[in-house]
C-alpha cells in the first residue's frame, strides 16, 4: 500500500522510502527496520518448509501424479529468482546517479496536516533533508520494457502461486463448513494485492514523470536529472 504513493509524485514516494530508513532503529542494530526483517524471516521460513515438503513428499509423487504436483515448487522457484532481482534493483538500487531528492520529513513520521490530501510522508514546513530518489529509480527501471514485462509476468506468477497455496491450506486450517467462504475471501484478497502490484509498471508506462511539489528545494543538478 505504501508503494501506491508513487502516484503522488516524488515528494510523497521518496518520503515513504525515507520513513523506512527512519525506522531502522527498530531493526536491532541492522541497516533495516523490523518490518523488513520480519518479511525476510517469513520468506526464509516459507522457502525452508516448501523445500522440505517438496523433497519429502512431492518428488515421490511425480511418477504417479505427474509434474502438476510440483506447481507450487516451480512457481516458488521463479518467485525466489524474481524477489532476488527485485531486491537488488530497488532496495539496493543505485540512486546516487540522480543525486539526493530533498523533502521536509514530518516530525512525527506522518504528516497529519496532509491526511485529507494523502500527503502523508512529506511536510509543508521544516528543515529539508536529502533522501534516496526512489521515484526516479522506479521510472528508470519500468520505462525499460524488458523490466516492465518481467515484473508483470512475475506478479502473475505470484498470483498463481498464492492462489494454489491458499486453496491447498484452507482445508487443513479452516473448519470444513467455512472452507468455501475462506477460499473465496482469500482468493479475492490475493487478486487485489496482485492488481496493486501490477499498477506500478502500468502507472510508470502511462504517466508523465512529475517533478514534485518541492521543486524549490532541489539543487539545479537534481532538478535537471
N, C-alpha and C positions, 0 to 999 in steps of 0.2 A: 504494500500500500504506500509505503514511503517513496518508492520509485515512481509512483504515479505523478509525483511532484515535478517530474521532468517537464510536464506540460505547463507548469507555472513559470518556467524560464530558469535562467542560471542562478538568480538570487536565491530562490527557494530550494532548488535542487542541490546546488553546491552547499547551501546552508544545512540541508538534510545530511549530506556527506560529512560536514564538519560536526554535526551533532553526534554522529557515530564516533568521531575522534574524541570529542569532549567526554564521552562516556567510557573512554579507555581505562579510567581509574577503577572501573568495576571489574576489570579483567585480570585481577590477581597478579599485577606486575607485567603482564604480557602486552605487546602492542596491538591489542584487540579488546573489544568490550565483551561483557558477559553474554550478550545475545549471540554474538559471532562465535564465541567459544561453545555455547550450548548447541548451536546449529552444527558446528563441526563435529562435536562429540556424538550428536544424534546420527549424523550421516555415517560416521565411522562404525557406530553400533549397528546401524541398519545394514551396512555393507558386510560386516562380520557375520551377522546372523544369516543374511542371504547367501553368502558364500558357503557357510557350513551346511545349511539346509540343502542347497543345490548339490554339494558334494556327497552328503549322507543319503539323500533320498532321490533327488530328481535325475541324476545321471543314470541310476539303475533302472529308471522307468522309461528311458529313451527308446530302448529296444522294443518295448511293448506298446507304448503310447505315442511315440514319435517326438519330433522336436518341439511340439507345441507345449510340452511340459517345461521347456526352458524359456518360455516367453518373458517371464519376469527377469530371469538371469541375463538374457540377451539385451533387453531394453535397459536393464540396470547398468550393464557394462557400457552401453552407449551413453547413458546419462553421466556416469562417472567420468568418461572422457570429456564430455561437454562441460561439466562443472569444473574440471581442472583447467581447461582452456579459458572458461569464463572468469575464473578466479584470477588468473594471471592477466587477463585483458582489462578487467575493471578494478578489482581490489588492489592489485599491484601494478596497475597500468601507469604508463609514463604520462604524467600531466605537466612535467617541467617544461615541455615544449611549448605550452600555452602561457606559461607564467602563472603567478597566483591570481586568483579572482578575489576581489575584495568585497566583503559584506560587513554588515554590522550585526554580529550574532546576538540573539536575545539573551538578556541577563539570566533569565530563569529557564534556559533551554528552549522554551516555546514562546513565540510572540503572541501573547494573549490579546493584544490590540488588533492583531490581524486575523483572528479566528474566523470572522464572518467572510473575509476575502480569501481564506485559506493561505494567507501569507504567514506560515507557521514557523519557518526556520530562519528568517532574517528580520531584523528590527528596523524601524524607521529612524532611529537615532542611536547614538552611542559611538564607541571607538571602532574604527574599521580594522579588520583582520584579514590577512591573505590566506586563502584556503585552496585546496585542490579544485581545479576546474573540471569536475567530472561531467558537467554538462557538455563542454566542448569535446571531451573524450568520447562520450556516447554518440555524438553526432559524427565524429571522425570514424568510429567503428561501424556504425549502422548505415552510414552513407555508402559504405562498400557493399555492393550487392551480395558478394560471396558470404560475408559475415552475417548479413541480414537474413539470407536464406538459411544459413547454417543454424542461426539462433531460432528461427521459426520452426525448422524441422525438429530441432532438439526439444522445443516446447511441446510439439505434437507427440514426441516420444515420451516426454514427461507425463502428459495427459493419459496416454495409453498405459504406461507403467503404473500410474497411480490408480487408474480405474480397475485394472486387472488385480492389483494388490488389495484394493478396498473390497471388491466382490469376493475375494478369497478369505479375507479376515473377518468379515461381518458374521458369517455363520458360526464362527468359533467364539467370538467375544460378545455377541448380542443375543438375548433371549429369542427363541425361534419366532415368536409372534411379532417381533419388531424387526426382523431381518430385512424384509422388503422395504419398509419405510426407511430404515437406516441406510440401505444401499442407495435409494433414490436421493436422499439428502446428501450423502457423501459424494455421489457422482455429480450432483448439481454444484456443490462447493468446489470440487476439483475442476470442473469446466469453467467456473467463474474465475478461479485463480489462473487457469491456463489462458483465458481471454485477456486477463490483465497483463500477463507476461507478453502475449502476442501484440498488445497495443504499443509496446515500446518501440520496436523497429518500425511499426506502421506509422507511428507519430513522427519519428525522425525522417522517414521517407517522404511523408506528405507535407510536413510543416516546414516553414521557414525558420531558420535559427534566430531566436530572439536575442537581442543584445543585452537585455536586462533592464531593470528599473534603476539600478545603481550605477549607471554609466559614468556619472561624475566622480565616482570613487576610483575608477580604473586608471592605471597608468597608461600613457599613449600606446606603448608597445602591446599591452594586453588588449586594448580596445580594437586595435587593428588586426589581431590574430584571427 
